[in-house]
């Protein structure tokens, strides 16, 4: 199993609360659609300098790799990619 954790900052002119809700509604439904994606959650961050966090679990490194180019994921990203300023990611096996 792979844990995939990403921390994001949003562009200055983006409403944080609205953006996090849009991102959550776009990505969380991918569980059950993208093969190997077992869990995904989006939460607004209240400290640490980042605006929101993505936490997800995948069956394997291959499933995480395939998620990046899955058509449903690419469609979901199209709804919010322009909101994003910065991104930090960590993946690890458990």
C-alpha positions as CSV (number, residue, x, y, z in Angstrom):
1,X,0.0,0.0,0.0
2,X,1.1,3.6,-0.8
3,X,0.2,6.7,1.1
4,X,0.2,9.9,-1.1
5,X,0.2,13.2,0.8
6,X,0.1,16.5,-0.9
7,X,0.1,20.0,0.6
8,X,-1.0,23.0,-1.5
9,X,-1.1,26.7,-1.4
10,X,-3.7,28.6,-3.5
11,X,-3.2,31.7,-5.5
12,X,-3.8,35.0,-3.6
13,X,-7.0,35.9,-5.5
14,X,-8.8,32.5,-4.8
15,X,-11.4,32.2,-2.1
16,X,-9.9,29.4,0.0
17,X,-13.1,28.0,1.4
18,X,-14.9,27.9,-2.0
19,X,-11.8,26.4,-3.7
20,X,-11.3,23.6,-1.1
21,X,-15.0,22.6,-1.5
22,X,-14.6,22.6,-5.3
23,X,-11.5,20.5,-5.1
24,X,-13.0,18.1,-2.5
25,X,-16.1,17.6,-4.7
26,X,-13.9,17.0,-7.8
27,X,-11.5,14.5,-6.3
28,X,-13.1,12.6,-3.5
29,X,-15.6,10.8,-5.8
30,X,-12.7,9.2,-7.7
31,X,-12.6,6.5,-5.1
32,X,-14.3,3.5,-6.8
33,X,-13.6,5.0,-10.2
34,X,-9.8,5.0,-10.4
35,X,-8.5,1.5,-10.1
36,X,-6.3,1.0,-7.0
37,X,-7.4,4.3,-5.3
38,X,-8.6,3.1,-1.9
39,X,-9.1,6.4,0.0
40,X,-8.9,10.1,-0.8
41,X,-9.7,13.1,1.4
42,X,-9.3,16.8,1.0
43,X,-9.2,19.1,4.0
44,X,-8.5,22.8,4.5
45,X,-5.4,23.5,6.5
46,X,-5.6,25.9,9.5
47,X,-1.8,26.1,10.3
48,X,1.5,25.4,8.7
49,X,1.4,27.9,5.9
50,X,-0.5,25.6,3.4
51,X,-4.1,26.1,2.4
52,X,-5.2,22.5,2.1
53,X,-4.1,18.9,2.2
54,X,-4.8,15.9,0.1
55,X,-4.4,12.5,1.8
56,X,-4.9,9.3,-0.3
57,X,-4.1,5.6,-0.2
58,X,-3.3,3.4,-3.2
59,X,-2.9,-0.4,-3.6
60,X,0.5,0.0,-5.2
61,X,3.1,2.3,-6.7
62,X,1.7,1.4,-10.1
63,X,-1.8,2.4,-9.1
64,X,-0.5,5.8,-7.9
65,X,1.4,6.2,-11.2
66,X,-1.7,5.3,-13.2
67,X,-3.9,7.7,-11.2
68,X,-1.8,10.6,-12.4
69,X,-2.9,10.0,-16.0
70,X,-6.3,8.4,-15.5
71,X,-9.0,10.3,-17.5
72,X,-11.3,10.8,-14.5
73,X,-8.4,12.4,-12.5
74,X,-7.4,14.6,-15.4
75,X,-11.1,15.7,-15.8
76,X,-11.3,16.4,-12.0
77,X,-8.1,18.5,-12.1
78,X,-9.4,20.6,-14.9
79,X,-11.9,22.2,-12.5
80,X,-9.3,23.6,-10.1
81,X,-5.7,23.4,-11.4
82,X,-5.8,27.1,-12.2
83,X,-6.4,27.8,-8.4
84,X,-3.0,26.3,-7.3
85,X,0.1,28.3,-6.5
86,X,2.4,25.7,-4.9
87,X,2.5,21.9,-4.2
88,X,4.6,19.7,-1.9
89,X,4.2,15.9,-2.1
90,X,5.4,12.8,-0.2
91,X,4.7,9.2,-1.1
92,X,5.6,6.2,1.1
93,X,4.8,2.5,1.5
94,X,3.1,1.1,4.5
